[in-house]
């Protein structure tokens, strides 16, 4: 409860990047406390996207929502490193394994 997943697809540059924080905040359910955003299908992420994603992370933090970004390409992560913009990034492969494990978990063995 309270964890939501969002996948961003398509070009995310200039106007599209600038509009993203407002679109996410508008679509966010009231009970969301943790948001995972997957960028595997997004492309053309530039500095405008880095700034917009930092803004979104700050806006979500003020709403007590933890956000994790994942599946950025190498070029964008290098841009983030060069620019000094820090984003909450998680290893999505590991995250998917944890979610799958959680879904299959039936509880501790030997406990009544």
SVG drawing of the C-alpha trace seen along z (x, -y; Angstrom):
<svg xmlns="http://www.w3.org/2000/svg" viewBox="-6 -24 38 49">
<polyline fill="none" stroke="black" stroke-width="0.4" points="0.0,0.0 1.3,-3.4 3.9,-2.3 3.4,-3.2 5.3,-2.5 5.4,-4.8 7.1,-4.2 8.1,-7.2 8.2,-6.6 9.2,-8.8 11.3,-12.0 12.0,-13.8 13.6,-17.1 12.9,-20.8 9.1,-21.3 8.4,-17.7 10.9,-17.6 9.6,-20.9 6.0,-19.6 6.9,-16.2 6.9,-17.3 3.4,-18.8 2.1,-15.8 3.4,-13.4 2.1,-15.4 -1.3,-15.7 -1.6,-11.9 -0.2,-10.9 -2.7,-9.1 -3.3,-10.6 -2.1,-7.5 1.3,-7.3 4.2,-7.3 6.8,-5.8 7.1,-6.3 9.4,-4.3 9.8,-5.9 11.3,-3.8 13.1,-5.5 14.0,-2.5 11.7,-3.7 12.6,-7.4 15.1,-9.0 16.7,-12.3 17.2,-13.1 19.3,-16.3 20.0,-18.9 16.4,-20.1 15.4,-16.6 18.0,-16.5 16.7,-19.8 13.0,-18.7 13.7,-15.4 15.5,-17.2 12.5,-19.6 10.1,-16.6 12.2,-14.9 12.1,-18.1 8.3,-18.5 7.7,-14.9 9.9,-15.2 7.7,-18.1 4.7,-15.8 6.4,-13.1 6.7,-10.8 10.0,-9.0 10.9,-8.8 13.4,-6.5 14.4,-6.8 15.8,-4.0 17.0,-2.7 18.7,-5.8 21.1,-5.3 24.9,-5.8 24.9,-9.2 22.4,-10.6 24.1,-9.3 27.4,-10.7 25.6,-14.1 24.4,-13.9 27.9,-13.2 29.4,-16.1 26.6,-18.5 26.7,-17.6 22.9,-17.1 22.0,-14.4 19.0,-12.2 17.6,-9.3 18.6,-6.4 18.1,-2.7 19.3,0.4 16.1,1.5 17.3,5.1 17.8,5.5 14.5,3.8 12.6,6.1 14.2,9.1 13.1,7.8 9.6,7.2 9.4,10.7 10.7,12.1 8.2,10.2 5.3,11.3 6.3,15.0 7.0,14.7 4.6,16.7 5.9,15.7 8.5,17.1 8.6,20.9 7.8,22.6 5.9,19.7 2.4,20.3"/>
</svg>
